[in-house]
Amino acid sequence: MHACSATLVKIWKRKDVEEFSPNPYLAGVMNCLMWIYYGLPFVTGKNTLVITINSVGLVLEFIYIGIFLWYCKTKKQRVNVLWKLGAIVGIFVLAAGLELGLTHKGFVRLTIAGVQSTVFSICLYAMPLDVMRMVIKTKSVEYLPLPLCIAGLLNGIDWSAYALFSKKIDPYILTANGLGAILGIVQVILYIIYCRSTPQHSKNPTDQKQVELSNNELIV
């Protein structure tokens, strides 16, 4: 969420989305929808915290998308974003409808919903991998902010602890966020290794733009 907010501040200041991608916000919508569905009483039972947190996240993602649409310069850009958003919502409704219609409350429904939610969370956590590759290649952490790394790490740890210390261990929340915590640790280690070799200013504007666009894919 922090990365999305930082990107939108840049868009607001420039009054243009330029080459920034809406995909992180769209992926965030799907991720939140999946976890809200997973937390519903007729899927996993009473899971109020999961529903609440992801409902707030869903509202924020829609706000982000609204701001993105506002600063799109062309109708083609807006139509593209709205088409993708409609496709995401449609796929979610279709998947949830089929699960509810073809499965009964219990192990099968829980497993399908859990696997789907875990896959989307892992995809979101994996988005910074390209930035990490760039850090190793350039030996610079200019576009790997330490607060963002720590936030991702703490998020993974918090949700992993929640999954472990609930009345019943939740393997899906634990798997997704356990991997997220590991990725957060790797990011912090990379930051420590390369922070001293980071130049204060990028010498190549083109490379700076490319790395910034890669970092824009972060969402958690």
Secondary structure, 3 states (H helix, E strand, C coil): CHHHHHHHHHHHHHCCCCCCCCHHHHHHHHHHHHHHHHHCCCCCCCCHHHHHHHHHHHHHHHHHHHHHHHCCCCHHHHHHHHHHHHHHHHHHHHHHHHHHHHCCCCHHHHHHHHHHHHHHHHHHHHCCHHHHHHHHHHCCCCCCCHHHHHHHHHHHHHHHHHHHHCCCCCHHHHHHHHHHHHHHHHHHHHHHHHHHHCCCCCCCHHHHHHHHHHHCCCCC
